[in-house]
Amino acid sequence: MRDRVAAAAVLSVLLAFATAWLPQRGETQAPPAPPSGARAVRVGLVFDVGGRGDKSFNDAAYEGLARSRAELGAAVEYVEPGDPEDRVSAMRSFAARGFDLVIAVGYMFSRDVDAVARERPSTYFACVDYARDEGHASVPANVSGLTFREWEGAFLVGAAAALTSRSGRVGFVGGMDIPLIRRFETGYRAGVSSVCPTCSVLAAYAGTSPGAFRDPARGDELATSQFAAGAEVIFHASGTTGHGVFVAAQRLRRYAIGVDSDQYDEMPEAVLTSMRKRVDVAVFDAIDAVARGRFAHGYAGTTRSFGVSDGGIDWVSRGPHARHLSPAVVERVEALRGRVSRGELTVPGAPQ
């Protein structure tokens, strides 16, 4: 009896370990029928560092995936990889199982997407925040790179931060120190200086590895330091590390600015506004193109850029989630938004 109990205990431990290791999948139930003009498609999505539930970048991607199921009848699945090897395996698995489109979420997927796409030329791939490999002359013929002019949104919230601050000092907390996040900082600085040339920006990064996007304690530490140095508003572009920025802002009765999604609900008393990077729009757009037979023409083999002018980038300026913004600040920043949208104002930050 004792032997059977011991064996069962060992088996339970092994099963628990195996279940914890396996990537998570979802949305496998039968989808609704596709609308007229669209065909039923199967879509597999692989999340970035932090996974679903980050209330930011990954959750925005999931919104686009869920919308495609509801509006296009797409059969969707997703995987939350535990490490880089898992994400490559997940993409290969989706392709091998005959999925029509495989979507990778995140800048760090770019090389992996290219490699797997070249192995599987009959499968379409899309990569959010795609960065083209300079070692190759072009994007693989079956890949669509989904990119954003994030510096435009950072510009808008930079202006809002400077106009809200009374001290003339604001802050920026980045996650991993990579060119993508540097573009957020560049746009933010430009927005600050556009309305307050004498204002200063304190900037810091959580680290140089992917873990810098999931370290709330480090976010709290960096934000606390900037608030102590006089910053009244801090904009973060750091994944779940940003939760620590919100915690520090609430504790010290200052303001923080969210990123990628509307993050007001993270800390209602502390979130001034959020820069919205409409990853959901880009993900849905790519799936819609496959479902309607348009992906091969204008998507595959190239990159698509989303910004203020096409609704891919925005900021929270209306409704209860913008209640900490004064009407004068909203009016001033919306005027800037209009100029950016019309092409009258070019925001620095674009890749060289």
BALOBA-1460 file (C-alpha; in Angstrom, 3 decimals):
// residues 352
<rec num="1" residu="m" x="0.000" y="0.000" z="0.000"/>
<rec num="2" residu="r" x="2.757" y="2.406" z="0.976"/>
<rec num="3" residu="d" x="4.539" y="1.595" z="-2.306"/>
<rec num="4" residu="r" x="1.403" y="2.388" z="-4.334"/>
<rec num="5" residu="v" x="0.926" y="5.678" z="-2.475"/>
<rec num="6" residu="a" x="4.562" y="6.609" z="-3.031"/>
<rec num="7" residu="a" x="4.319" y="5.723" z="-6.713"/>
<rec num="8" residu="a" x="1.153" y="7.789" z="-7.064"/>
<rec num="9" residu="a" x="2.847" y="10.725" z="-5.353"/>
<rec num="10" residu="v" x="5.813" y="10.503" z="-7.710"/>
<rec num="11" residu="l" x="3.471" y="10.311" z="-10.717"/>
<rec num="12" residu="s" x="1.566" y="13.384" z="-9.493"/>
<rec num="13" residu="v" x="4.791" y="15.354" z="-9.200"/>
<rec num="14" residu="l" x="5.886" y="14.304" z="-12.685"/>
<rec num="15" residu="l" x="2.504" y="15.233" z="-14.179"/>
<rec num="16" residu="a" x="2.530" y="18.609" z="-12.438"/>
<rec num="17" residu="f" x="6.029" y="19.282" z="-13.743"/>
<rec num="18" residu="a" x="5.092" y="18.276" z="-17.271"/>
<rec num="19" residu="t" x="1.949" y="20.424" z="-17.221"/>
<rec num="20" residu="a" x="3.898" y="23.436" z="-15.947"/>
<rec num="21" residu="w" x="6.500" y="23.011" z="-18.694"/>
<rec num="22" residu="l" x="4.085" y="22.667" z="-21.594"/>
<rec num="23" residu="p" x="3.201" y="25.885" z="-23.453"/>
<rec num="24" residu="q" x="-0.385" y="26.990" z="-22.932"/>
<rec num="25" residu="r" x="-2.909" y="26.710" z="-25.756"/>
<rec num="26" residu="g" x="-6.402" y="28.149" z="-26.075"/>
<rec num="27" residu="e" x="-9.428" y="28.937" z="-28.188"/>
<rec num="28" residu="t" x="-9.664" y="25.496" z="-29.806"/>
<rec num="29" residu="q" x="-13.488" y="25.301" z="-29.726"/>
<rec num="30" residu="a" x="-15.406" y="25.560" z="-32.998"/>
<rec num="31" residu="p" x="-15.573" y="29.175" z="-34.250"/>
<rec num="32" residu="p" x="-18.632" y="30.812" z="-35.861"/>
<rec num="33" residu="a" x="-19.068" y="30.682" z="-39.630"/>
<rec num="34" residu="p" x="-17.019" y="33.248" z="-41.612"/>
<rec num="35" residu="p" x="-18.846" y="36.226" z="-43.155"/>
<rec num="36" residu="s" x="-19.524" y="36.604" z="-46.854"/>
<rec num="37" residu="g" x="-16.335" y="37.202" z="-48.826"/>
<rec num="38" residu="a" x="-14.079" y="35.505" z="-46.282"/>
<rec num="39" residu="r" x="-12.959" y="31.903" z="-45.931"/>
<rec num="40" residu="a" x="-12.408" y="29.941" z="-42.753"/>
<rec num="41" residu="v" x="-8.782" y="30.188" z="-41.666"/>
<rec num="42" residu="r" x="-6.676" y="28.679" z="-38.904"/>
<rec num="43" residu="v" x="-4.427" y="31.088" z="-37.026"/>
<rec num="44" residu="g" x="-1.739" y="30.306" z="-34.465"/>
<rec num="45" residu="l" x="-0.293" y="33.079" z="-32.301"/>
<rec num="46" residu="v" x="2.860" y="32.911" z="-30.174"/>
<rec num="47" residu="f" x="3.028" y="35.495" z="-27.391"/>
<rec num="48" residu="d" x="6.000" y="37.630" z="-26.421"/>
<rec num="49" residu="v" x="7.781" y="37.707" z="-23.046"/>
<rec num="50" residu="g" x="5.213" y="38.144" z="-20.268"/>
<rec num="51" residu="g" x="2.447" y="36.291" z="-22.084"/>
<rec num="52" residu="r" x="-1.265" y="36.850" z="-21.949"/>
<rec num="53" residu="g" x="-2.423" y="38.820" z="-18.938"/>
<rec num="54" residu="d" x="0.255" y="41.526" z="-19.112"/>
<rec num="55" residu="k" x="-2.522" y="44.161" z="-19.562"/>
<rec num="56" residu="s" x="-0.347" y="45.694" z="-22.258"/>
<rec num="57" residu="f" x="1.374" y="44.466" z="-25.433"/>
<rec num="58" residu="n" x="0.391" y="40.782" z="-25.373"/>
<rec num="59" residu="d" x="-3.170" y="41.433" z="-24.274"/>
<rec num="60" residu="a" x="-3.593" y="43.839" z="-27.177"/>
<rec num="61" residu="a" x="-2.476" y="41.059" z="-29.554"/>
<rec num="62" residu="y" x="-4.977" y="38.700" z="-27.956"/>
<rec num="63" residu="e" x="-7.775" y="41.230" z="-28.518"/>
<rec num="64" residu="g" x="-7.025" y="41.163" z="-32.247"/>
<rec num="65" residu="l" x="-6.995" y="37.355" z="-32.228"/>
<rec num="66" residu="a" x="-10.307" y="37.170" z="-30.347"/>
<rec num="67" residu="r" x="-11.864" y="39.712" z="-32.688"/>
<rec num="68" residu="s" x="-10.862" y="37.614" z="-35.722"/>
<rec num="69" residu="r" x="-12.633" y="34.628" z="-34.218"/>
<rec num="70" residu="a" x="-15.795" y="36.622" z="-33.503"/>
<rec num="71" residu="e" x="-15.957" y="38.585" z="-36.783"/>
<rec num="72" residu="l" x="-14.210" y="36.317" z="-39.294"/>
<rec num="73" residu="g" x="-14.896" y="32.868" z="-37.865"/>
<rec num="74" residu="a" x="-11.175" y="32.166" z="-37.603"/>
<rec num="75" residu="a" x="-10.118" y="29.028" z="-35.717"/>
<rec num="76" residu="v" x="-7.440" y="30.316" z="-33.363"/>
<rec num="77" residu="e" x="-4.881" y="28.924" z="-30.954"/>
<rec num="78" residu="y" x="-2.131" y="30.570" z="-28.938"/>
<rec num="79" residu="v" x="1.030" y="29.541" z="-27.130"/>
<rec num="80" residu="e" x="2.817" y="31.251" z="-24.255"/>
<rec num="81" residu="p" x="6.458" y="30.152" z="-24.669"/>
<rec num="82" residu="g" x="8.671" y="29.596" z="-21.665"/>
<rec num="83" residu="d" x="11.948" y="30.272" z="-23.495"/>
<rec num="84" residu="p" x="13.290" y="31.037" z="-27.011"/>
<rec num="85" residu="e" x="13.364" y="27.348" z="-27.986"/>
<rec num="86" residu="d" x="9.661" y="27.033" z="-27.128"/>
<rec num="87" residu="r" x="8.672" y="29.880" z="-29.447"/>
<rec num="88" residu="v" x="10.516" y="28.345" z="-32.423"/>
<rec num="89" residu="s" x="8.960" y="24.954" z="-31.690"/>
<rec num="90" residu="a" x="5.514" y="26.533" z="-31.439"/>
<rec num="91" residu="m" x="5.825" y="28.265" z="-34.812"/>
<rec num="92" residu="r" x="7.074" y="25.068" z="-36.456"/>
<rec num="93" residu="s" x="4.227" y="23.102" z="-34.876"/>
<rec num="94" residu="f" x="1.567" y="25.505" z="-36.151"/>
<rec num="95" residu="a" x="3.061" y="25.390" z="-39.653"/>
<rec num="96" residu="a" x="3.356" y="21.589" z="-39.640"/>
<rec num="97" residu="r" x="-0.297" y="21.301" z="-38.578"/>
<rec num="98" residu="g" x="-1.392" y="23.271" z="-41.625"/>
<rec num="99" residu="f" x="-2.308" y="26.619" z="-40.071"/>
<rec num="100" residu="d" x="-2.920" y="29.351" z="-42.650"/>
<rec num="101" residu="l" x="-1.211" y="32.106" z="-40.654"/>
<rec num="102" residu="v" x="1.300" y="32.030" z="-37.818"/>
<rec num="103" residu="i" x="1.692" y="35.276" z="-35.853"/>
<rec num="104" residu="a" x="4.681" y="35.972" z="-33.614"/>
<rec num="105" residu="v" x="4.351" y="38.814" z="-31.124"/>
<rec num="106" residu="g" x="7.504" y="40.786" z="-30.413"/>
<rec num="107" residu="y" x="10.680" y="42.304" z="-31.807"/>
<rec num="108" residu="m" x="12.821" y="39.405" z="-30.553"/>
<rec num="109" residu="f" x="10.944" y="36.940" z="-32.767"/>
<rec num="110" residu="s" x="12.106" y="38.564" z="-36.012"/>
<rec num="111" residu="r" x="15.043" y="36.268" z="-36.834"/>
<rec num="112" residu="d" x="13.121" y="33.175" z="-35.725"/>
<rec num="113" residu="v" x="10.163" y="34.096" z="-37.940"/>
<rec num="114" residu="d" x="12.443" y="34.521" z="-40.942"/>
<rec num="115" residu="a" x="14.111" y="31.170" z="-40.337"/>
<rec num="116" residu="v" x="10.895" y="29.183" z="-39.863"/>
<rec num="117" residu="a" x="9.196" y="30.976" z="-42.779"/>
<rec num="118" residu="r" x="12.011" y="29.939" z="-45.106"/>
<rec num="119" residu="e" x="11.556" y="26.349" z="-43.936"/>
<rec num="120" residu="r" x="7.800" y="26.534" z="-44.557"/>
<rec num="121" residu="p" x="7.241" y="28.620" z="-47.727"/>
<rec num="122" residu="s" x="3.602" y="27.497" z="-48.090"/>
<rec num="123" residu="t" x="2.596" y="28.999" z="-44.704"/>
<rec num="124" residu="y" x="2.009" y="32.692" z="-44.129"/>
<rec num="125" residu="f" x="3.704" y="34.385" z="-41.164"/>
<rec num="126" residu="a" x="3.318" y="37.797" z="-39.525"/>
<rec num="127" residu="c" x="5.531" y="39.337" z="-36.860"/>
<rec num="128" residu="v" x="4.524" y="42.220" z="-34.609"/>
<rec num="129" residu="d" x="7.357" y="44.763" z="-34.192"/>
<rec num="130" residu="y" x="9.285" y="43.009" z="-36.940"/>
<rec num="131" residu="a" x="12.864" y="44.108" z="-37.608"/>
<rec num="132" residu="r" x="14.294" y="43.076" z="-40.965"/>
<rec num="133" residu="d" x="17.515" y="41.096" z="-40.939"/>
<rec num="134" residu="e" x="20.134" y="43.347" z="-42.518"/>
<rec num="135" residu="g" x="21.956" y="40.213" z="-43.657"/>
<rec num="136" residu="h" x="19.181" y="39.527" z="-46.177"/>
<rec num="137" residu="a" x="18.164" y="41.716" z="-49.083"/>
<rec num="138" residu="s" x="14.451" y="41.398" z="-48.453"/>
<rec num="139" residu="v" x="11.694" y="40.147" z="-46.173"/>
<rec num="140" residu="p" x="10.857" y="36.451" z="-46.859"/>
<rec num="141" residu="a" x="8.132" y="36.177" z="-49.489"/>
<rec num="142" residu="n" x="5.631" y="34.636" z="-47.040"/>
<rec num="143" residu="v" x="6.235" y="37.058" z="-44.141"/>
<rec num="144" residu="s" x="4.475" y="40.309" z="-43.262"/>
<rec num="145" residu="g" x="6.330" y="42.550" z="-40.845"/>
<rec num="146" residu="l" x="3.880" y="44.512" z="-38.685"/>
<rec num="147" residu="t" x="5.564" y="47.656" z="-37.415"/>
<rec num="148" residu="f" x="4.446" y="50.788" z="-35.602"/>
<rec num="149" residu="r" x="5.475" y="54.411" z="-35.497"/>
<rec num="150" residu="e" x="5.506" y="54.215" z="-31.710"/>
<rec num="151" residu="w" x="7.535" y="57.402" z="-31.476"/>
<rec num="152" residu="e" x="4.434" y="59.304" z="-32.640"/>
<rec num="153" residu="g" x="2.394" y="58.093" z="-29.653"/>
<rec num="154" residu="a" x="5.293" y="58.651" z="-27.282"/>
<rec num="155" residu="f" x="5.472" y="62.221" z="-28.620"/>
<rec num="156" residu="l" x="1.839" y="62.854" z="-27.659"/>
<rec num="157" residu="v" x="2.147" y="61.513" z="-24.114"/>
<rec num="158" residu="g" x="5.465" y="63.350" z="-23.736"/>
<rec num="159" residu="a" x="3.639" y="66.595" z="-24.426"/>
<rec num="160" residu="a" x="0.921" y="65.613" z="-21.950"/>
<rec num="161" residu="a" x="3.508" y="64.801" z="-19.284"/>
<rec num="162" residu="a" x="5.336" y="68.103" z="-19.692"/>
<rec num="163" residu="l" x="2.111" y="70.127" z="-19.655"/>
<rec num="164" residu="t" x="0.970" y="68.327" z="-16.488"/>
<rec num="165" residu="s" x="4.262" y="68.623" z="-14.621"/>
<rec num="166" residu="r" x="4.782" y="71.710" z="-12.467"/>
<rec num="167" residu="s" x="8.429" y="71.021" z="-11.704"/>
<rec num="168" residu="g" x="9.573" y="70.934" z="-15.334"/>
<rec num="169" residu="r" x="10.960" y="67.432" z="-14.792"/>
<rec num="170" residu="v" x="9.506" y="64.168" z="-16.092"/>
<rec num="171" residu="g" x="10.761" y="60.592" z="-16.403"/>
<rec num="172" residu="f" x="10.989" y="57.615" z="-18.747"/>
<rec num="173" residu="v" x="11.451" y="53.957" z="-17.748"/>
<rec num="174" residu="g" x="12.273" y="51.510" z="-20.509"/>
<rec num="175" residu="g" x="12.358" y="47.739" z="-20.307"/>
<rec num="176" residu="m" x="15.120" y="46.054" z="-22.308"/>
<rec num="177" residu="d" x="17.628" y="48.505" z="-23.767"/>
<rec num="178" residu="i" x="17.050" y="47.847" z="-27.480"/>
<rec num="179" residu="p" x="16.488" y="50.140" z="-30.494"/>
<rec num="180" residu="l" x="12.728" y="49.608" z="-30.377"/>
<rec num="181" residu="i" x="12.407" y="50.966" z="-26.835"/>
<rec num="182" residu="r" x="14.909" y="53.738" z="-27.568"/>
<rec num="183" residu="r" x="12.438" y="54.950" z="-30.205"/>
<rec num="184" residu="f" x="9.821" y="55.378" z="-27.488"/>
<rec num="185" residu="e" x="12.264" y="57.488" z="-25.510"/>
<rec num="186" residu="t" x="13.196" y="59.601" z="-28.546"/>
<rec num="187" residu="g" x="9.565" y="60.386" z="-29.349"/>
<rec num="188" residu="y" x="8.798" y="61.096" z="-25.698"/>
<rec num="189" residu="r" x="11.673" y="63.559" z="-25.389"/>
<rec num="190" residu="a" x="10.533" y="65.308" z="-28.566"/>
<rec num="191" residu="g" x="7.001" y="65.646" z="-27.200"/>
<rec num="192" residu="v" x="8.261" y="67.084" z="-23.929"/>
<rec num="193" residu="s" x="10.470" y="69.668" z="-25.639"/>
<rec num="194" residu="s" x="7.747" y="70.630" z="-28.149"/>
<rec num="195" residu="v" x="5.661" y="72.197" z="-25.366"/>
<rec num="196" residu="c" x="8.344" y="72.869" z="-22.742"/>
<rec num="197" residu="p" x="11.845" y="73.478" z="-24.158"/>
<rec num="198" residu="t" x="13.256" y="73.995" z="-20.652"/>
<rec num="199" residu="c" x="11.859" y="70.752" z="-19.223"/>
<rec num="200" residu="s" x="14.227" y="67.863" z="-18.506"/>
<rec num="201" residu="v" x="13.709" y="64.105" z="-18.963"/>
<rec num="202" residu="l" x="15.178" y="61.509" z="-16.621"/>
<rec num="203" residu="a" x="15.576" y="58.143" z="-18.377"/>
<rec num="204" residu="a" x="16.543" y="54.661" z="-17.217"/>
<rec num="205" residu="y" x="16.286" y="51.077" z="-18.503"/>
<rec num="206" residu="a" x="15.499" y="47.965" z="-16.475"/>
<rec num="207" residu="g" x="18.190" y="45.840" z="-18.149"/>
<rec num="208" residu="t" x="19.694" y="44.367" z="-21.293"/>
<rec num="209" residu="s" x="17.968" y="40.967" z="-21.384"/>
<rec num="210" residu="p" x="14.325" y="39.967" z="-22.061"/>
<rec num="211" residu="g" x="13.734" y="39.683" z="-18.316"/>
<rec num="212" residu="a" x="13.809" y="43.495" z="-18.206"/>
<rec num="213" residu="f" x="10.217" y="43.402" z="-19.464"/>
<rec num="214" residu="r" x="8.943" y="41.402" z="-16.478"/>
<rec num="215" residu="d" x="10.566" y="42.887" z="-13.386"/>
<rec num="216" residu="p" x="8.065" y="45.055" z="-11.455"/>
<rec num="217" residu="a" x="10.447" y="45.390" z="-8.490"/>
<rec num="218" residu="r" x="13.034" y="46.963" z="-10.792"/>
<rec num="219" residu="g" x="10.363" y="49.251" z="-12.252"/>
<rec num="220" residu="d" x="9.437" y="50.415" z="-8.755"/>
<rec num="221" residu="e" x="13.101" y="51.044" z="-7.935"/>
<rec num="222" residu="l" x="13.784" y="53.086" z="-11.085"/>
<rec num="223" residu="a" x="10.560" y="55.104" z="-10.775"/>
<rec num="224" residu="t" x="11.142" y="55.816" z="-7.089"/>
<rec num="225" residu="s" x="14.591" y="57.162" z="-7.943"/>
<rec num="226" residu="q" x="13.211" y="59.435" z="-10.674"/>
<rec num="227" residu="f" x="10.393" y="60.708" z="-8.479"/>
<rec num="228" residu="a" x="12.946" y="61.434" z="-5.733"/>
<rec num="229" residu="a" x="14.929" y="63.447" z="-8.286"/>
<rec num="230" residu="g" x="11.915" y="65.656" z="-8.983"/>
<rec num="231" residu="a" x="10.008" y="63.921" z="-11.781"/>
<rec num="232" residu="e" x="6.255" y="64.362" z="-11.459"/>
<rec num="233" residu="v" x="5.170" y="62.149" z="-14.357"/>
<rec num="234" residu="i" x="6.873" y="58.982" z="-15.674"/>
<rec num="235" residu="f" x="6.122" y="57.223" z="-18.976"/>
<rec num="236" residu="h" x="7.041" y="53.550" z="-19.080"/>
<rec num="237" residu="a" x="7.663" y="51.256" z="-22.071"/>
<rec num="238" residu="s" x="8.611" y="48.160" z="-20.142"/>
<rec num="239" residu="g" x="5.956" y="45.436" z="-20.203"/>
<rec num="240" residu="t" x="4.985" y="44.131" z="-16.770"/>
<rec num="241" residu="t" x="7.983" y="45.986" z="-15.286"/>
<rec num="242" residu="g" x="5.728" y="49.013" z="-15.665"/>
<rec num="243" residu="h" x="3.470" y="47.755" z="-12.900"/>
<rec num="244" residu="g" x="6.258" y="48.705" z="-10.502"/>
<rec num="245" residu="v" x="6.243" y="52.206" z="-11.995"/>
<rec num="246" residu="f" x="2.514" y="52.449" z="-11.254"/>
<rec num="247" residu="v" x="3.037" y="51.202" z="-7.699"/>
<rec num="248" residu="a" x="5.696" y="53.857" z="-7.065"/>
<rec num="249" residu="a" x="3.503" y="56.577" z="-8.576"/>
<rec num="250" residu="q" x="0.561" y="55.640" z="-6.380"/>
<rec num="251" residu="r" x="2.697" y="55.381" z="-3.251"/>
<rec num="252" residu="l" x="4.290" y="58.779" z="-3.825"/>
<rec num="253" residu="r" x="1.138" y="60.434" z="-5.173"/>
<rec num="254" residu="r" x="2.604" y="61.183" z="-8.571"/>
<rec num="255" residu="y" x="1.537" y="60.197" z="-12.087"/>
<rec num="256" residu="a" x="2.576" y="57.467" z="-14.504"/>
<rec num="257" residu="i" x="1.697" y="56.923" z="-18.163"/>
<rec num="258" residu="g" x="0.747" y="53.515" z="-19.527"/>
<rec num="259" residu="v" x="1.855" y="51.952" z="-22.796"/>
<rec num="260" residu="d" x="0.471" y="49.799" z="-25.635"/>
<rec num="261" residu="s" x="-2.999" y="49.369" z="-24.049"/>
<rec num="262" residu="d" x="-5.194" y="51.604" z="-21.900"/>
<rec num="263" residu="q" x="-3.640" y="50.788" z="-18.502"/>
<rec num="264" residu="y" x="-5.864" y="52.978" z="-16.338"/>
<rec num="265" residu="d" x="-7.325" y="49.993" z="-14.505"/>
<rec num="266" residu="e" x="-3.858" y="48.968" z="-13.334"/>
<rec num="267" residu="m" x="-3.754" y="51.914" z="-10.914"/>
<rec num="268" residu="p" x="-6.677" y="54.342" z="-11.414"/>
<rec num="269" residu="e" x="-5.391" y="56.993" z="-9.034"/>
<rec num="270" residu="a" x="-1.931" y="57.105" z="-10.596"/>
<rec num="271" residu="v" x="-2.357" y="56.593" z="-14.363"/>
<rec num="272" residu="l" x="-2.508" y="59.966" z="-16.098"/>
<rec num="273" residu="t" x="-3.110" y="58.538" z="-19.584"/>
<rec num="274" residu="s" x="-1.796" y="55.756" z="-21.813"/>
<rec num="275" residu="m" x="-0.164" y="55.577" z="-25.208"/>
<rec num="276" residu="r" x="-2.151" y="53.077" z="-27.243"/>
<rec num="277" residu="k" x="-0.191" y="50.962" z="-29.688"/>
<rec num="278" residu="r" x="-2.981" y="49.190" z="-31.525"/>
<rec num="279" residu="v" x="-1.429" y="45.753" z="-31.824"/>
<rec num="280" residu="d" x="-5.005" y="44.441" z="-31.904"/>
<rec num="281" residu="v" x="-5.632" y="46.401" z="-35.112"/>
<rec num="282" residu="a" x="-2.473" y="45.066" z="-36.780"/>
<rec num="283" residu="v" x="-3.174" y="41.443" z="-35.778"/>
<rec num="284" residu="f" x="-6.780" y="41.579" z="-36.964"/>
<rec num="285" residu="d" x="-5.730" y="43.332" z="-40.180"/>
<rec num="286" residu="a" x="-3.288" y="40.527" z="-41.055"/>
<rec num="287" residu="i" x="-5.829" y="37.776" z="-40.304"/>
<rec num="288" residu="d" x="-8.501" y="39.579" z="-42.315"/>
<rec num="289" residu="a" x="-6.122" y="39.806" z="-45.280"/>
<rec num="290" residu="v" x="-5.572" y="36.026" z="-45.224"/>
<rec num="291" residu="a" x="-9.291" y="35.282" z="-44.818"/>
<rec num="292" residu="r" x="-10.167" y="37.494" z="-47.798"/>
<rec num="293" residu="g" x="-7.311" y="36.342" z="-50.021"/>
<rec num="294" residu="r" x="-5.396" y="39.634" z="-49.920"/>
<rec num="295" residu="f" x="-2.335" y="38.606" z="-47.898"/>
<rec num="296" residu="a" x="-0.239" y="37.613" z="-50.928"/>
<rec num="297" residu="h" x="-0.698" y="41.071" z="-52.440"/>
<rec num="298" residu="g" x="0.533" y="43.955" z="-50.278"/>
<rec num="299" residu="y" x="1.272" y="42.021" z="-47.087"/>
<rec num="300" residu="a" x="3.581" y="39.079" z="-47.800"/>
<rec num="301" residu="g" x="7.198" y="39.934" z="-48.478"/>
<rec num="302" residu="t" x="7.008" y="43.424" z="-47.006"/>
<rec num="303" residu="t" x="6.438" y="45.454" z="-43.835"/>
<rec num="304" residu="r" x="3.365" y="47.447" z="-42.915"/>
<rec num="305" residu="s" x="3.633" y="50.509" z="-40.687"/>
<rec num="306" residu="f" x="0.854" y="51.679" z="-38.359"/>
<rec num="307" residu="g" x="0.800" y="55.184" z="-36.887"/>
<rec num="308" residu="v" x="-1.385" y="58.089" z="-35.799"/>
<rec num="309" residu="s" x="-2.739" y="58.782" z="-39.290"/>
<rec num="310" residu="d" x="-4.270" y="55.310" z="-39.726"/>
<rec num="311" residu="g" x="-5.416" y="54.675" z="-36.166"/>
<rec num="312" residu="g" x="-2.554" y="52.333" z="-35.315"/>
<rec num="313" residu="i" x="-1.211" y="54.705" z="-32.655"/>
<rec num="314" residu="d" x="-3.271" y="56.831" z="-30.282"/>
<rec num="315" residu="w" x="-3.487" y="58.067" z="-26.705"/>
<rec num="316" residu="v" x="-6.230" y="58.048" z="-24.063"/>
<rec num="317" residu="s" x="-7.690" y="61.545" z="-24.056"/>
<rec num="318" residu="r" x="-11.425" y="61.071" z="-23.477"/>
<rec num="319" residu="g" x="-13.740" y="59.453" z="-20.984"/>
<rec num="320" residu="p" x="-13.265" y="58.516" z="-17.332"/>
<rec num="321" residu="h" x="-9.816" y="57.019" z="-17.980"/>
<rec num="322" residu="a" x="-8.563" y="60.495" z="-18.913"/>
<rec num="323" residu="r" x="-10.028" y="62.171" z="-15.828"/>
<rec num="324" residu="h" x="-6.629" y="63.298" z="-14.496"/>
<rec num="325" residu="l" x="-5.934" y="65.313" z="-17.666"/>
<rec num="326" residu="s" x="-7.023" y="68.944" z="-17.654"/>
<rec num="327" residu="p" x="-9.122" y="70.173" z="-20.613"/>
<rec num="328" residu="a" x="-6.305" y="72.573" z="-21.547"/>
<rec num="329" residu="v" x="-3.782" y="69.718" z="-21.754"/>
<rec num="330" residu="v" x="-6.127" y="67.611" z="-23.881"/>
<rec num="331" residu="e" x="-6.793" y="70.519" z="-26.241"/>
<rec num="332" residu="r" x="-3.084" y="71.257" z="-26.684"/>
<rec num="333" residu="v" x="-2.074" y="67.636" z="-27.274"/>
<rec num="334" residu="e" x="-4.998" y="66.938" z="-29.591"/>
<rec num="335" residu="a" x="-3.857" y="69.887" z="-31.711"/>
<rec num="336" residu="l" x="-0.438" y="68.249" z="-31.962"/>
<rec num="337" residu="r" x="-2.082" y="64.926" z="-32.776"/>
<rec num="338" residu="g" x="-3.923" y="66.552" z="-35.666"/>
<rec num="339" residu="r" x="-0.696" y="67.976" z="-37.068"/>
<rec num="340" residu="v" x="1.030" y="64.589" z="-36.861"/>
<rec num="341" residu="s" x="-1.943" y="62.864" z="-38.497"/>
<rec num="342" residu="r" x="-2.018" y="65.349" z="-41.376"/>
<rec num="343" residu="g" x="1.725" y="65.040" z="-41.961"/>
<rec num="344" residu="e" x="2.389" y="68.615" z="-40.937"/>
<rec num="345" residu="l" x="4.668" y="67.577" z="-38.096"/>
<rec num="346" residu="t" x="7.319" y="64.846" z="-38.377"/>
<rec num="347" residu="v" x="8.236" y="63.221" z="-35.071"/>
<rec num="348" residu="p" x="11.841" y="62.031" z="-34.644"/>
<rec num="349" residu="g" x="12.442" y="58.379" z="-33.813"/>
<rec num="350" residu="a" x="12.125" y="56.524" z="-37.103"/>
<rec num="351" residu="p" x="14.783" y="53.822" z="-37.725"/>
<rec num="352" residu="q" x="17.670" y="55.102" z="-39.789"/>
